[in-house]
Amino acid sequence: MTRYKVCGGWAAERLGRLKPNGALYRRSGLSMLIELETLRLGVEGKSLIWRTLLAVAAGEPRLDESQLHHLLDRARDQIDTLETLRLQAAAAVFSPRRAA
């Protein structure tokens, strides 16, 4: 069963590369940009969880506000890093030099 999952995963990954740009055996230029945007969305969602928990932490003794603040700060740092990387990837993908 595991072998079928591995083979299925490999096949799905290859089929996922079938795009109009013809990049079957290599990553397309947009792959990194899309992956960074997806990661950023995940971290944004995580930061919303920490903000929600902070909003109720005062009335909930099981929640450690200082830990939640730390987690929120970490998420913000991750968002900043991902945004920098995303902008660099976008500049590389959409650069006029690349299109030529």
C-alpha positions in Angstrom: 0.0 0.0 0.0 2.8 2.4 0.9 4.5 1.9 -2.5 1.3 2.8 -4.3 1.0 6.0 -2.3 4.6 6.9 -3.2 4.0 6.2 -6.8 0.7 8.0 -6.7 2.4 11.0 -5.1 5.2 11.0 -7.8 2.6 10.8 -10.6 0.5 13.6 -9.1 3.5 15.8 -8.7 4.5 15.2 -12.4 1.0 15.8 -13.6 0.8 19.0 -11.6 3.7 20.3 -13.7 1.7 19.9 -16.9 1.1 23.6 -17.5 1.0 25.7 -20.6 4.6 26.7 -20.1 5.7 23.1 -20.9 7.8 22.7 -17.7 7.3 19.0 -17.1 10.8 18.1 -15.8 11.7 21.4 -14.1 10.0 23.9 -11.9 8.3 26.9 -13.6 9.3 30.3 -12.6 6.0 30.9 -10.8 6.4 27.9 -8.5 8.5 29.6 -5.9 6.3 32.7 -6.0 3.1 30.6 -5.5 4.8 28.5 -2.7 5.9 31.7 -0.8 2.4 33.2 -1.1 0.9 29.9 0.2 3.3 29.9 3.1 2.5 33.5 3.9 -1.2 32.7 3.9 -0.6 29.9 6.4 1.4 32.1 8.7 -1.2 34.9 8.5 -3.8 32.3 9.6 -1.5 31.2 12.5 -1.1 34.8 13.6 -4.9 35.2 13.6 -5.1 32.2 16.0 -2.6 33.8 18.4 -4.5 37.1 18.2 -7.8 35.4 19.0 -6.3 33.5 21.9 -4.8 36.7 23.2 -8.3 38.3 23.1 -9.6 35.7 25.5 -6.5 35.0 27.5 -7.3 37.5 30.3 -10.4 35.4 31.3 -8.7 32.0 30.7 -6.1 31.0 33.2 -4.9 28.1 31.0 -3.6 30.6 28.4 -0.2 32.2 29.0 -0.3 35.7 27.6 3.4 36.2 27.4 3.8 33.0 25.4 1.0 34.1 23.1 2.7 37.4 22.6 6.0 35.6 21.8 4.2 33.4 19.2 2.5 36.4 17.7 5.8 38.2 17.4 7.4 35.2 15.8 4.6 34.9 13.3 5.0 38.6 12.4 8.8 38.1 11.9 8.0 35.1 9.6 5.5 37.2 7.6 8.1 39.9 7.1 10.7 37.3 6.0 8.2 35.7 3.6 7.2 39.0 2.2 10.8 39.9 1.4 11.3 36.6 -0.3 8.0 36.9 -2.2 8.9 40.3 -3.5 12.3 39.0 -4.6 10.7 36.0 -6.4 8.2 38.2 -8.1 10.9 40.6 -9.3 12.8 37.6 -10.7 9.8 36.1 -12.4 8.4 39.3 -13.9 11.7 41.0 -14.7 11.8 42.3 -18.3 15.3 40.7 -18.7 13.7 37.2 -18.0 11.0 37.6 -20.6 13.6 38.2 -23.4 
